Amino acid sequence: MIRGARIALLLALLIASQITLAVGEESKLVPHPPKGRGEQCVAATDFMRRNHMSLMKHQRDETVREGVRGKAFSLTGCIDCHAVNGADAKPVSYADSRHFCRSCHDYAAVSIDCFQCHASRPGSERPHAAQGVGSTALAAVAAYFQGAANDRK
């Protein structure tokens, strides 16, 4: 009976130590994106974490289909506020693991394609070349359409 009580006590201590360890390690298990530069985000942090993609898709549709630009949930606004500077004091691109978007997307194993067309740094007019779209690719598309137009003549 005493032996059974000792085993139960040891198991209880083992479980308790694992729970304590897990609680202490929790901060390493979840992403910690850098804070934005503004006083507060355009919406509550928890809301943005859960709904940012839906908001950005809705904004994308309004921008592309209706020409509405510069609203609260624009990608440019997010990038401008949440830019992370590198050692050279310039904002890092999406190719850098410190980029604001990457902190959560890497954690969740989510592949995004925003920066194939959009700049991943504030003030940058061209997308990051590592994402596969640059002036060469755009020139190839333009040449294709020019050739197709010439074929119709």
C-alpha positions in Angstrom: 0.0 0.0 0.0 2.8 2.4 0.9 4.6 1.4 -2.3 1.5 2.3 -4.4 1.2 5.6 -2.6 4.8 6.4 -3.4 4.3 5.6 -7.0 1.2 7.8 -7.1 3.1 10.6 -5.4 6.0 10.3 -7.9 3.6 10.3 -10.8 1.8 13.4 -9.4 5.2 15.2 -9.0 6.3 14.2 -12.5 3.0 15.5 -14.0 3.2 18.7 -11.9 6.8 19.4 -13.0 5.8 18.9 -16.7 2.9 21.3 -16.4 5.2 23.9 -14.7 7.8 23.4 -17.5 5.1 23.7 -20.2 3.8 26.9 -18.7 7.3 28.4 -18.5 8.0 27.4 -22.1 4.7 28.7 -23.5 6.3 31.9 -24.5 8.7 29.9 -26.8 5.8 28.0 -28.4 3.8 30.9 -29.8 5.0 33.7 -32.1 5.7 37.1 -30.7 5.4 39.5 -33.6 7.0 43.0 -33.1 4.7 45.8 -32.1 3.6 48.4 -34.5 4.8 52.0 -34.3 1.5 53.6 -33.7 -0.4 54.1 -30.5 -2.8 51.3 -31.4 -3.8 49.2 -34.3 -6.8 49.9 -36.5 -8.6 47.3 -34.5 -8.1 45.3 -31.3 -5.0 43.0 -31.4 -7.0 39.7 -30.8 -9.5 40.7 -33.6 -6.7 41.5 -36.0 -4.9 38.2 -35.3 -8.0 36.3 -36.1 -9.5 38.3 -38.9 -6.6 40.2 -40.7 -6.8 38.0 -43.8 -10.6 38.4 -44.3 -10.2 42.2 -43.8 -7.4 42.4 -46.3 -9.3 40.3 -48.9 -12.3 42.5 -48.5 -10.1 45.6 -48.9 -8.4 44.0 -51.9 -11.7 43.4 -53.6 -12.8 47.0 -53.0 -9.5 48.3 -54.3 -9.4 46.1 -57.4 -13.0 46.2 -58.4 -14.1 49.6 -57.2 -10.9 51.6 -57.1 -11.2 52.4 -53.3 -7.8 53.0 -51.9 -6.3 54.1 -48.6 -8.8 52.6 -46.2 -7.9 51.3 -42.7 -7.2 47.7 -43.7 -4.8 48.3 -46.6 -1.7 46.2 -46.9 0.4 49.4 -47.3 -0.9 50.7 -44.0 0.0 47.5 -42.3 3.5 47.4 -43.8 4.1 51.1 -43.0 3.2 50.6 -39.3 4.7 47.2 -38.7 8.0 47.5 -40.5 11.0 45.9 -38.7 14.4 47.5 -39.1 17.5 45.5 -39.7 21.1 46.2 -38.6 21.4 48.9 -41.3 18.3 50.7 -39.7 16.3 50.1 -42.9 13.2 48.0 -43.0 13.8 44.3 -43.8 11.9 42.6 -46.6 9.8 39.5 -46.4 12.8 37.4 -47.3 14.1 38.2 -43.8 12.8 36.0 -41.0 12.4 39.1 -38.8 9.7 40.6 -41.1 6.5 41.3 -39.2 4.3 39.0 -41.3 6.8 36.1 -41.2 6.7 35.8 -37.4 3.2 34.3 -37.5 3.1 32.9 -41.0 6.2 30.8 -40.5 4.8 29.6 -37.1 1.5 28.6 -38.8 3.2 27.2 -41.9 1.2 29.5 -44.1 2.5 30.4 -47.5 1.4 33.8 -48.7 1.8 35.4 -52.1 1.1 39.1 -51.3 4.7 40.1 -51.8 4.9 38.7 -55.3 3.2 41.9 -56.4 3.3 44.2 -53.4 6.3 45.7 -51.7 7.2 44.1 -48.4 8.9 47.3 -47.1 7.6 50.8 -46.6 8.6 53.2 -49.3 9.7 50.4 -51.6 8.0 50.6 -55.0 9.1 47.2 -56.3 8.4 43.8 -54.7 11.2 41.8 -53.3 13.1 40.0 -56.1 13.3 36.8 -54.1 9.6 36.4 -54.4 9.9 35.7 -58.1 8.3 38.7 -59.7 10.4 41.6 -60.9 10.9 43.7 -64.0 12.1 40.7 -66.0 8.9 38.8 -65.3 6.7 41.8 -66.0 8.6 42.5 -69.2 8.0 38.9 -70.3 4.3 39.2 -69.7 4.2 42.6 -71.6 6.1 41.0 -74.5 3.7 38.1 -74.6 0.6 40.4 -74.8 2.4 42.6 -77.4 3.0 39.5 -79.5 -0.6 38.4 -79.1 -1.8 41.8 -80.2 0.6 41.7 -83.2 -0.7 38.3 -84.2 -4.3 39.6 -84.4 -3.3 42.3 -87.0 
